[in-house]
Amino acid sequence: MATREKILVALSGGVDSSVAALLLKQQGHDVSAAYMKNWINEDNIIGDCPWQQDIVDARAVAERIGIPFEVVNLMREYREKVVAYLLDGYARGLTPNPDIMCNREIKFGVLLQWAREHGYTAVATGHYARRMETEAGAAVPSHPGSEGRVGHAPLPSFDLLEGADKNKDQSYFLALLHQDQIRAARFPIGHLAKPELRRLAREAGLPTADKKDSQGICFIGEVKMQDFLRTYVPDRPGPIVRAADGRELGHHRGLHYYTLGQRRGIGVPSNADHENYVVTGKRAADNALLVAFDHPEAPGLFQCEVRVHSLSWTRDPITTLRTLEGRVRYRDPRVGLTITPEGGGTALITFAEPQRALASGQILALYEAERLLGGGVYV
């Protein structure tokens, strides 16, 4: 067995993190579990916010495995670092990604710091991703505030790889992690396919073995984004405008309810040929929602070039032109691209093929084959 570690498992009440804890325990590590209490739906948003049941399930899993369990209250930090980011982005007409921010700022940010303060060396999650040590270490970590020490022996360096189960791969959601966070991260289930994971859970008698996977916002629950936004972002009505000729087709309740590429719920009927409209842009000057018929030539819908900002790298920054691959959104296949760094954390991305509906505020994850290199935010 590898060196025995004291590991804190972020136990969500789902089957994936349950098996992560099980495997680490079977490997002989000193394992404890913590449920991150991030949200309790105090404002009575419409939807399923199952935090109480999740805590019950997580505690039952910990008891079954035989590991300590506690609830860590991170509600204040979650509101400050994830909810505020989410609401500010939508209020400014962007389409932010709370799950990616939750991983960087909460799971491998606030919770990791809490774990270190309590004597743990690592935080484990149920992500379908793999972590692999590289041949050479790095003397100074890539992100300020890490555990590195200048002038001492190099710390080990790690790559992040896609999960072995390509249908469940979640490396995209780790695109903004820094090397010091990856060094302290553990992904025990990254080598498993989902059916195999469920089989292991059943064989171990885990109470979450057949629990349905959550599809909601990170640690908030299965709440519709529109219902969430309606609670916190005031409506700001404006015109719905046809991009091709500027004709006003109707009115919207607020630009934050729409995202680039959206087909349904726009409120504009199709034409006589049953062609449907699609959102192609948002115009801040007059608070207009721009739409066009859903054709490949629709203005603004497809892009060969896009700029990204706030570039983050899992290891060494890319500073010169490179040909790579990117995942333009979760579940999309990797596509070929060229990155031209422009300094200041920005870069020009040129895709080998036009890409549909790249919404400002979303994340582009950058890869070299299976290896996750980092990511940036669409301008």
C-alpha positions as CSV (number, residue, x, y, z in Angstrom):
1,M,0.0,0.0,0.0
2,A,1.1,3.6,-0.6
3,T,1.9,5.8,2.4
4,R,-1.0,5.8,4.9
5,E,-2.7,9.2,4.9
6,K,-5.2,11.1,7.0
7,I,-7.9,11.9,4.5
8,L,-11.1,13.9,4.8
9,V,-13.8,12.7,2.4
10,A,-16.4,15.3,1.3
11,L,-19.4,13.0,1.7
12,S,-22.4,14.5,-0.2
13,G,-25.0,11.8,0.5
14,G,-24.6,10.4,-3.0
15,V,-23.2,7.0,-4.1
16,D,-20.0,8.4,-5.8
17,S,-18.6,10.0,-2.7
18,S,-19.8,7.0,-0.6
19,V,-17.7,4.6,-2.7
20,A,-14.8,7.1,-2.6
21,A,-14.8,6.8,1.2
22,L,-15.2,3.0,1.0
23,L,-12.2,2.5,-1.2
24,L,-9.9,4.8,0.9
25,K,-10.9,2.9,4.0
26,Q,-10.2,-0.5,2.3
27,Q,-6.8,0.9,1.2
28,G,-5.9,1.4,4.9
29,H,-6.0,5.1,5.1
30,D,-7.1,7.1,8.2
31,V,-10.4,8.2,6.8
32,S,-13.0,10.6,8.1
33,A,-16.1,12.1,6.4
34,A,-17.6,15.5,6.4
35,Y,-20.8,16.8,4.9
36,M,-20.5,20.4,3.6
37,K,-23.6,22.3,4.8
38,N,-23.6,25.0,2.2
39,W,-27.3,25.7,1.6
40,I,-30.6,25.2,3.4
41,N,-33.1,27.1,1.2
42,E,-34.0,29.7,3.8
43,D,-35.8,31.7,1.2
44,N,-38.2,29.0,0.2
45,I,-37.2,28.7,-3.5
46,I,-39.4,26.4,-5.5
47,G,-37.7,23.1,-6.0
48,D,-36.1,20.1,-4.1
49,C,-33.4,21.1,-1.7
50,P,-32.7,17.8,0.0
51,W,-29.9,18.8,2.4
52,Q,-31.5,17.1,5.4
53,Q,-31.9,13.8,3.7
54,D,-28.4,14.1,2.3
55,I,-27.0,14.5,5.8
56,V,-29.0,11.4,6.9
57,D,-27.7,9.4,4.0
58,A,-24.1,10.6,4.4
59,R,-24.1,9.7,8.2
60,A,-25.6,6.3,7.4
61,V,-22.8,5.6,4.9
62,A,-20.1,6.7,7.4
63,E,-21.6,4.4,10.0
64,R,-21.7,1.5,7.6
65,I,-18.0,2.0,6.6
66,G,-17.0,2.6,10.1
67,I,-15.5,6.1,9.9
68,P,-16.1,9.3,11.9
69,F,-18.6,11.8,10.4
70,E,-19.4,15.4,11.0
71,V,-21.3,18.3,9.4
72,V,-19.1,21.3,8.5
73,N,-21.1,24.6,8.2
74,L,-19.8,26.5,5.2
75,M,-23.0,28.4,4.5
76,R,-21.4,31.9,4.9
77,E,-18.4,31.1,2.7
78,Y,-20.7,29.4,0.1
79,R,-22.9,32.5,-0.2
80,E,-19.8,34.8,-0.4
81,K,-17.8,32.7,-2.9
82,V,-20.3,30.9,-5.0
83,V,-23.8,32.4,-4.7
84,A,-22.6,35.9,-5.0
85,Y,-20.5,35.0,-8.0
86,L,-23.5,33.3,-9.6
87,L,-26.0,36.2,-9.0
88,D,-23.5,38.9,-10.0
89,G,-22.7,37.1,-13.2
90,Y,-26.3,36.7,-14.2
91,A,-27.1,40.3,-13.2
92,R,-24.4,41.4,-15.7
93,G,-25.8,39.3,-18.5
94,L,-23.2,36.4,-18.1
95,T,-23.8,32.7,-17.8
96,P,-21.6,31.6,-14.8
97,N,-20.8,28.1,-13.8
98,P,-21.4,27.5,-10.0
99,D,-20.2,23.9,-10.0
100,I,-16.7,24.8,-11.2
101,M,-16.5,27.7,-8.7
102,C,-17.7,25.4,-5.9
103,N,-14.8,23.0,-6.6
104,R,-12.2,25.7,-6.6
105,E,-13.4,28.0,-3.8
106,I,-15.3,25.6,-1.5
107,K,-14.3,21.9,-1.8
108,F,-10.6,22.5,-2.6
109,G,-10.6,26.0,-1.0
110,V,-12.4,26.5,2.2
111,L,-12.9,22.8,3.1
112,L,-9.3,22.0,2.2
113,Q,-8.1,24.8,4.5
114,W,-10.5,23.5,7.3
115,A,-9.1,19.9,6.7
116,R,-5.5,21.1,7.0
117,E,-6.3,23.0,10.2
118,H,-7.7,19.7,11.6
119,G,-4.6,17.6,10.7
120,Y,-5.7,16.1,7.4
121,T,-3.3,15.8,4.5
122,A,-5.8,15.6,1.7
123,V,-9.5,16.0,0.7
124,A,-11.2,13.3,-1.4
125,T,-14.3,13.7,-3.5
126,G,-16.5,11.5,-5.7
127,H,-15.4,13.1,-9.0
128,Y,-14.8,10.9,-12.0
129,A,-11.3,12.2,-12.7
130,R,-7.8,10.8,-12.2
131,R,-4.7,12.3,-10.6
132,M,-1.3,11.1,-11.6
133,E,2.1,12.1,-10.3
134,T,4.5,13.4,-12.9
135,E,8.2,12.4,-13.3
136,A,9.5,15.8,-12.2
137,G,8.4,17.8,-9.2
138,A,8.1,21.6,-9.0
139,A,10.2,23.5,-6.5
140,V,7.7,26.4,-6.2
141,P,3.9,25.7,-6.6
142,S,2.0,27.5,-9.3
143,H,-0.4,29.4,-7.0
144,P,0.4,31.8,-4.1
145,G,-0.7,30.7,-0.6
146,S,0.2,27.0,-1.1
147,E,2.3,24.8,1.1
148,G,5.4,25.1,-1.0
149,R,8.8,26.3,0.5
150,V,11.4,28.0,-1.7
151,G,14.8,26.5,-1.2
152,H,13.7,23.1,0.0
153,A,13.2,19.8,-1.8
154,P,10.8,20.0,-4.7
155,L,7.2,19.1,-4.0
156,P,5.7,16.4,-6.2
157,S,3.8,17.6,-9.2
158,F,0.5,16.0,-10.5
159,D,-1.5,15.9,-13.7
160,L,-5.3,15.7,-13.8
161,L,-6.7,13.2,-16.3
162,E,-10.2,12.5,-17.5
163,G,-12.1,9.8,-15.7
164,A,-11.8,6.3,-17.2
165,D,-15.6,6.2,-17.7
166,K,-16.0,8.8,-20.5
167,N,-19.8,8.9,-20.0
168,K,-19.2,10.2,-16.5
169,D,-16.0,12.1,-16.8
170,Q,-16.1,15.2,-14.6
171,S,-12.6,16.7,-15.2
172,Y,-14.3,19.7,-16.9
173,F,-15.5,20.8,-13.4
174,L,-11.9,20.8,-12.1
175,A,-10.6,23.1,-14.9
176,L,-9.8,26.0,-12.5
177,L,-7.9,24.1,-9.9
178,H,-4.3,25.1,-9.2
179,Q,-1.4,22.7,-8.6
180,D,-1.4,23.1,-4.8
181,Q,-5.1,22.2,-4.7
182,I,-4.5,19.1,-7.0
183,R,-1.6,18.1,-4.8
184,A,-4.0,17.8,-1.9
185,A,-6.9,16.3,-3.8
186,R,-7.8,12.6,-4.0
187,F,-10.2,11.1,-6.6
188,P,-10.6,7.4,-5.5
189,I,-13.3,6.5,-8.1
190,G,-11.7,8.0,-11.2
191,H,-10.7,4.6,-12.6
192,L,-14.2,3.1,-12.3
193,A,-17.2,2.8,-14.6
194,K,-20.5,3.8,-13.0
195,P,-22.0,0.3,-13.2
196,E,-18.9,-1.1,-11.4
197,L,-19.1,1.6,-8.8
198,R,-22.8,0.8,-8.1
199,R,-21.9,-2.9,-7.8
200,L,-19.2,-2.1,-5.2
201,A,-21.7,0.0,-3.3
202,R,-24.2,-2.8,-3.3
203,E,-21.7,-5.5,-2.2
204,A,-20.6,-3.3,0.7
205,G,-24.2,-2.7,1.7
206,L,-24.0,1.1,1.4
207,P,-27.4,2.7,1.8
208,T,-26.8,5.0,-1.2
209,A,-26.0,2.1,-3.6
210,D,-29.2,2.7,-5.6
211,K,-29.7,6.4,-4.9
212,K,-30.5,8.6,-7.9
213,D,-27.7,10.9,-9.0
214,S,-28.3,14.6,-8.2
215,Q,-28.7,16.9,-11.2
216,G,-29.1,20.2,-9.4
217,I,-26.9,23.2,-8.6
218,C,-23.8,22.3,-6.6
219,F,-24.9,21.5,-3.1
220,I,-28.2,23.5,-3.5
221,G,-30.3,20.8,-5.0
222,E,-32.7,20.3,-7.9
223,V,-33.8,23.8,-8.2
224,K,-34.6,25.4,-11.6
225,M,-32.1,28.2,-12.4
226,Q,-34.9,30.5,-13.3
227,D,-36.6,30.0,-10.0
228,F,-33.3,30.6,-8.2
229,L,-32.7,33.8,-10.1
230,R,-36.2,35.0,-9.7
231,T,-35.7,35.0,-6.0
232,Y,-32.6,37.2,-6.0
233,V,-32.2,39.1,-9.2
234,P,-34.9,41.8,-10.0
235,D,-36.6,41.6,-13.3
236,R,-35.5,44.2,-15.8
237,P,-37.8,44.0,-18.9
238,G,-36.6,44.9,-22.4
239,P,-37.2,44.3,-26.1
240,I,-36.7,41.0,-27.9
241,V,-35.0,42.1,-31.2
242,R,-34.4,40.1,-34.4
243,A,-30.7,40.3,-35.0
244,A,-30.8,40.3,-38.8
245,D,-32.9,43.5,-39.2
246,G,-33.5,45.0,-35.8
247,R,-37.3,44.3,-35.8
248,E,-38.8,44.2,-32.3
249,L,-40.6,40.9,-31.8
250,G,-41.7,41.1,-28.2
251,H,-40.5,41.7,-24.7
252,H,-38.5,39.8,-22.1
253,R,-38.6,39.9,-18.3
254,G,-34.8,40.2,-17.8
255,L,-31.7,39.2,-19.7
256,H,-30.5,37.0,-16.8
257,Y,-33.3,34.5,-17.7
258,Y,-31.7,33.6,-21.1
259,T,-28.5,32.2,-22.3
260,L,-26.8,32.1,-25.8
261,G,-28.2,29.2,-27.9
262,Q,-31.4,28.9,-25.9
263,R,-34.3,27.6,-28.0
264,R,-37.2,27.2,-25.6
265,G,-39.0,29.7,-23.4
266,I,-38.1,32.7,-25.4
267,G,-41.7,33.8,-25.8
268,V,-41.5,34.5,-29.6
269,P,-43.5,32.2,-31.9
270,S,-42.0,30.4,-34.9
271,N,-42.7,31.6,-38.4
272,A,-45.0,30.2,-41.1
273,D,-42.3,27.6,-42.0
274,H,-42.1,26.4,-38.4
275,E,-38.6,27.8,-38.0
276,N,-37.9,28.5,-34.3
277,Y,-35.9,31.4,-32.9
278,V,-32.8,31.0,-30.8
279,V,-31.0,33.4,-28.6
280,T,-27.9,34.8,-30.3
281,G,-26.9,37.7,-28.0
282,K,-27.6,40.2,-25.3
283,R,-27.2,44.0,-26.0
284,A,-26.4,45.9,-22.9
285,A,-27.0,49.4,-24.5
286,D,-30.7,49.0,-24.7
287,N,-31.2,45.8,-22.6
288,A,-32.2,43.9,-25.8
289,L,-32.4,40.1,-26.2
290,L,-31.1,39.3,-29.7
291,V,-32.7,36.3,-31.5
292,A,-32.5,34.7,-35.0
293,F,-33.8,31.7,-36.7
294,D,-31.9,28.6,-35.6
295,H,-29.6,28.2,-38.7
296,P,-25.9,27.7,-38.9
297,E,-25.6,31.2,-40.5
298,A,-27.5,32.9,-37.6
299,P,-25.5,36.0,-36.6
300,G,-23.5,35.4,-33.5
301,L,-24.6,31.8,-32.9
302,F,-21.5,30.1,-34.2
303,Q,-17.9,31.2,-33.5
304,C,-14.5,30.2,-34.9
305,E,-12.7,32.6,-32.5
306,V,-13.3,33.6,-29.0
307,R,-11.3,35.3,-26.2
308,V,-11.0,33.9,-22.7
309,H,-9.9,35.6,-19.6
310,S,-8.9,34.6,-16.0
311,L,-6.8,31.7,-17.4
312,S,-5.9,29.1,-14.8
313,W,-3.4,26.3,-15.2
314,T,-3.2,22.9,-13.4
315,R,0.6,22.9,-13.9
316,D,2.8,25.1,-16.0
317,P,1.2,28.1,-17.8
318,I,1.2,28.1,-21.6
319,T,2.8,31.3,-22.8
320,T,3.3,30.7,-26.5
321,L,1.0,29.6,-29.3
322,R,0.0,26.0,-28.9
323,T,-2.4,23.5,-30.7
324,L,-4.5,21.8,-28.0
325,E,-8.0,20.5,-27.5
326,G,-10.9,22.0,-25.5
327,R,-14.2,21.1,-24.1
328,V,-16.4,24.1,-24.7
329,R,-19.0,22.9,-22.1
330,Y,-19.6,19.9,-20.0
331,R,-20.7,16.8,-21.9
332,D,-19.4,18.2,-25.2
333,P,-16.6,16.2,-26.9
334,R,-13.1,17.6,-27.0
335,V,-12.5,19.8,-30.1
336,G,-9.3,21.0,-31.7
337,L,-8.1,24.5,-31.1
338,T,-5.2,26.9,-31.2
339,I,-4.5,29.1,-28.2
340,T,-2.6,32.4,-28.6
341,P,-1.8,33.9,-25.1
342,E,-2.1,37.6,-25.0
343,G,-0.8,38.3,-21.5
344,G,-2.7,39.3,-18.3
345,G,-4.5,35.9,-18.1
346,T,-6.2,36.3,-21.5
347,A,-5.8,34.4,-24.8
348,L,-7.3,34.2,-28.2
349,I,-8.8,30.8,-29.0
350,T,-9.2,29.7,-32.6
351,F,-11.3,26.5,-33.1
352,A,-10.7,24.0,-35.9
353,E,-14.5,24.0,-36.5
354,P,-17.1,26.6,-35.6
355,Q,-18.6,26.2,-32.1
356,R,-22.2,26.8,-31.2
357,A,-23.4,29.2,-28.5
358,L,-20.3,30.0,-26.5
359,A,-21.9,32.1,-23.7
360,S,-19.9,34.8,-21.9
361,G,-19.1,33.7,-18.4
362,Q,-19.0,30.0,-19.2
363,I,-15.8,27.9,-18.9
364,L,-13.5,26.5,-21.7
365,A,-11.5,23.6,-20.4
366,L,-8.2,23.0,-22.1
367,Y,-6.7,19.5,-22.7
368,E,-3.8,17.7,-24.2
369,A,-5.4,14.3,-25.0
370,E,-6.8,13.1,-21.7
371,R,-4.7,15.5,-19.6
372,L,-6.5,18.6,-18.2
373,L,-4.3,21.6,-18.6
374,G,-6.6,24.3,-17.2
375,G,-9.3,26.6,-18.3
376,G,-10.5,30.1,-18.9
377,V,-13.7,32.2,-18.9
378,Y,-15.4,33.3,-22.2
379,V,-15.3,37.0,-22.6
